[in-house]
Every structure is written in C-alpha cells, then in structure tokens.
Amino acid sequence: MILSMNKKPLPINGGYPLHTFEEVEDLYKTYIFNQKDLEDIRKAYDFMVTKHNGQFRKSGEPYYHHPVEVAYILASLQVGPSTIIAGLLHDVVEDTDTTIEDIEKMWDSDIAKIVDSLTKIQRLKLSKIESEEFEAEDHRKILIGMAKDIRVILIKLADRLHNLRTLGALSHERQIALSQETLDVFVPIAHRLGLDLIRSEMADICLSYLHPEEFQMINKLLKKKAKTLDKSLDAIKKRIADILFEHEIPFEISARVKSIFSIYEKMYVKGHNFDEIYDILALRIITDTESHCYQALGLIHKTYTPVVGRFKDYIAMPKPNLYQSLHTTIISGDGNFYEVQIRTQEMDKIAETGVASHWAYKEGTNYNPKEEQKDIEDKLHWFRDFVSMSNDNTDESANEYMSNLTKDIFEANVYVFTPKGKVIELPANSTPIDFAYRIHSKIAESMTGALVNHVNVPFNTILKTGDMVEIKTSKNASGPTEGWLDVVVTSTARQYIRKFLAKKNAEVEREDRIEKGRTSCIDAFRERSVDENEMMELLSDWKTLQHFNVPTVEDLFIAVSGRKPTTNAIIDYLKIKKPIVVPQNSTKKVVTQSGKYPIYCKGVSRLAISRSNCCNPIPGDDIIGFITKGKGISVHRTNCPNVANRTERLVDVYWRSDLEYSTYPVDLLVEASNRQNLVIQIMTAMNNNHVNVSNLSARLADNGTKAMINMTIMVSDAKRLNDIKNILLNVGSVYNVSRLIH
C-alpha cells in the first residue's frame, strides 16, 4: 500500500527550476541504452550550445536553456532518440547559420525532416491580429505542419509549454496573444492526444493571463476547500485503503485536485456554482489488473453511497484518446462528495501522457516512424481525420478550416458504438452518414441503410451517446446524392460527398461530350456519303488516333466536341472528298455569256448567273439559285439566311465539274482572347501558308478581353478554306473562325 498526493504543479508565473542536461540524460538513459544513440544526443546538445552561444531569452537566461527544457519534457514522455535530438535542435536553423543540409549530414534525413517542419512552423510568426482570417491562417498552417508527423506535435507542445512557463518576461500584448493561441490550437491537440499533464498546465497558465481575476478567485476557493476537507479526505483515504488491503487488492491511492481551467469552464461556460462541482477533489486508485479495478469499485459502492448518474466505465468504453478508467462519485459519511478514479498502472500512464505513453520508445523493436504514424492514425480515428482535413483543405478558407476542425474534432462529444463495440466520437447532431464516413469513405459510398440500436432508421436520424450504429451496404449502391449534404454535419463527410458528386458529374459530362462529338462526326461524314459504320472503322484505326493524339475513339469524340480537332480537320486527314452532284441526264451543254462561268443551271441559257455578295459561295459549298428581277440568277449558299425561308423563285444550280483554277473572296470573323502581337501572329501564319489577305480590321469587345478580327481572304474552294480555318485555330488564343454573311 502506498499513500501519496500528486506532485504539486509548478508555479504559474515564473519560478520554474532550470534543468541541466545531465538531468535530461538521467531521464532518457532509463530507456535508451544504444551507445550510438546516446552519443548522437550528446552531440546534438554540444552542437546546440555552440550555435546558441551568446544568445539570451527575454527572461534573461542563456538561450540554450530553452532547448534543454524542451528535451527534458520530451524525455519525461519517453520519446525516441530522434525526437530528443530534434527537440534540442529545433531552433538552430531559425536562429543560427545552421541549415537543414547541415543537420542531415551530421545526423540523418529523418531528424532533418522533423527540424525542417518545426522551422517552417516557427517562421509563421503570430500576426498582429489584424483580422480574424489572418489569425486563422496562422493557426491552420501550424496545425497542417504538425499533422505530418506525431513527433513534430510532441516537440511543438513541449516547446510551447516551456515558452508559457516563461511568459512573464514578454509584453502584455504578447502574453495575451500567445495564451489565446495556445487555447485555440495547442490545448485541444494535447487534450485529444491524452497529454493531460501538458494540457492542464498549459490551460492554467493561459487562464492566469487571459482571466487573472477569475483565476485567482478559483485558486482561493480551492485552497479554502482543501483546508476544510483535509480531515475528511484523510479519513476516506484510510478507510478505502483498509478495505482494499483486507481483500488483498494491491493498490496505490492518491488525491488529485481538478485543474483551475477545468473548474473555470464548469463555472463560467456551463454555469455551475463552485459548490455544485462534485469532482473538484478526486481519489485515484491504481491497481494491477482490470479485474481488481472492478472488484475495488464494488467494494467502494458497498461501503459508500454512489451518486446516481455519475458512474462512467471508460475501461469498457475507452475515450478516443485511449483514456481508460472507472469513474464514480460517492458521498462520504460527513456529506462531502468525492470522485473516485480506479485504473491500472498502464492506464494511469496513458491517462497522464496519452499517446506518448502508448507509443513510448521501445529500444530494439526496429522502430519505424512511418509505421508509428500509420498505427496512430489507425487507432485514433480523430487523428486520422485531423491528418485528412489538414491535407485536403485547399478549397477552404482558413476560418472554415479552423471552424470545421473545432466542430468535428476538438468539440466532438457524442460517443457511439460499432457492432463490434468500438467507440466512435462524433460532433453533436451527427447522423448515420457522418458515422459511416468516420469509419471509411468506401463504407459510406456503398451505404443503402442504417440501423441504430437494431432498428432501421432514416439517414437524417440524430445520433446520441450510447447508440449502437450499423451500416448496411451494397455493391450496387448508387452512392451519395446532393441531399446528403443537407444531412451531414462533419466537414469530413461533406468533403467526401462533394468529391464523389464532382467525379460523378464529370463522368456524366464526359458521356454528354462523347455523344456531342459523335453526332458532329456522323453529320460531317454523312455529307461525304460515309455512313456511321464506315466512319467508326476509319476513326478506330490506330494511325488516326495516334495522329490526333488520343487513346480511344471516345476521347476523339470528346476532342471534337471542343473543336480540337474539328470534323473538317479529321475529314481532311482521311482525304475524304465531298461528291459533286451533277445531273446525269443533261444532254445540252450549258454556258454563260462568257462561256467560262463556274456555275450552271440546268435548262437555262439566257439568264445571267452571278455569286451573291451576301454569302460569297465558293466551289465545294452547297448552293441554290434565286431568280431576281432583271438581274438573272443570284447564287447563294444553301444556309444563307437571305434564301433560307424562300420557297418560290428558287432553282437548282451546280458547280461545273471542269472548273479552271480561280480564287474567290471570302469574309471571315476571327474571335480570340486578346493579347499582345495577336494580329501580327495571324498575319505571319497567313503569309507562311501563302494566303492572300485583301482586307483586315480588328476591334475589342467584353471590356478589352476579347479580340474580333474581320478579314477578307482569297481562296480556291471550300477545302482550302477549311485548311485556312484550321491554320487560324492553331494560332494561340484563337478559339473560333467563322464565315460572315452580310
């Protein structure tokens, strides 16, 4: 039997003892024995002292004391040699001429990476709180930096804890800023990692600067209560000790006082009176096995009256930070309330130092930091989500990131079970969909139903602490819908749903673009008397796909839907000529007055035939003739709006099959994103391809972002015109070329 009180916390405002490096050595030599590791740690200390020589902290002591204190805190957590070395070196890159490359050469890349992450975080100086977004951005960068490696978090927490211990040397403005940042960023992380000793000391120091009057008042109330309860506390400790000794249950018993910050939260956040807080004083019983934990609990309940609703079994249902213990509140014989905590020695280590205890360095076990990081993420669901949120937050503002992190992780307080009894922690108002995503995104995406306490429930059911949740899945599930976004409350679920919907929409859009491109190709090939089956055979040829730099016909159709390439470009590559329709039963040779005009009309010999100036048809265009009054036949393209709605006075006209080479004027409109040298590059392209430009004018549109270029070129036929269009479309920023109709 051991009767003891917990060590008194170190003073809040200064007065902390400075540890020597030899004291740090005494700590880590209890679990690190490898001679090379010991030499590397000593080398890091000597190197650090040399580099920081002549530097002093605001509190007055030589700077090297700070890294030593950080190393002392880390060694207390039984971290590995790489973490201790990085702790000693965490400021040398920031404050001396040392480089990351120097550290890698003297130690290794693993230590260099840790120091590099710490240096980058350190360079994120606290903003002057110019705006809420500014401050949130600082906090986000710090958290993202820490999420990459659990060892970075431990060193940063040790670094911040020692800085808080010497906060009295800084200006009032910096004291307030650092205290608030610690409560916003570092205390929640320490709490979630189960580092209770670090969390409570940090929180108490911050409270002493942010709310000094409340801090002092609670401190006085605690001292007063302790005096009045001394005799009662001694009596109950002695009686419980006698009971446990009588039943041969090995134990240690101590008393702990609730932290000032925890009391502050209950009084000023939750609105309780000081006398209504039952767990201000707690008895902590440490035994050897889980069986003895429950046996001790039964004996205590048999001896003292338990308070209804105050029993919590964290052994059967551990907290997400791996905390395990039995909690009960009893009423002593004199009417005082005491919380009793019962746990094993291993549970007590985890309760005090959390993740650091669970993953404490064990020499000779082939330690692998990447495997440790993965193991932590597997066992701590919240940490996995924290890493995921920190890696996938590029679309969020800093305020959104901090808000989501706080709601989803730091303030999560609903505990539900999987069918196998695993505890999942969720924020308030979470639904089965949030639960499914907390398990795994693939589970959620194949989700078809949910059972809560063995009852089928709607997806929008609000989960409560103690619920057992089971997710029904199917390989044929359709996946998330837009409506899920209105149901979920966790940002993790919302991000996964949005990604799924974006991917699904992209697939639908791809199918639409394939169909659009395929239809365009069918229409274009049909004009060349090529049916769909023959077209697919031509387009599926690997040479065609290779020429247009696409892997499949579907990808070619997608490219065609964006006019890169155009259908004309494909047809030109395949050298498919458009058939010229000439009446086979024409026996009379039709000529114009000159005998050389390229267009003729069957059975007409006395009317003049001329190309219209509105649409300027050229050989290869589909054409129609319109009989004008006194001017003969005016020839138009069939899509010319001046004849499109006409039904009378139209006659069929044809291009001669024995045309002599000639050129014809065509008016084009070139549309492009405005940029420097655009017109020069267009003219250069025309000259290089021997295109005669007879007229050119340009103007700007859409507030100067768009260039509209009108040009008249001379071409021989429609095929040549299509070639010129493709030449223009290949000029940078040109996105459309069209023929003008006046």
Disulfide bonds with the S-S distance in Angstrom:
none
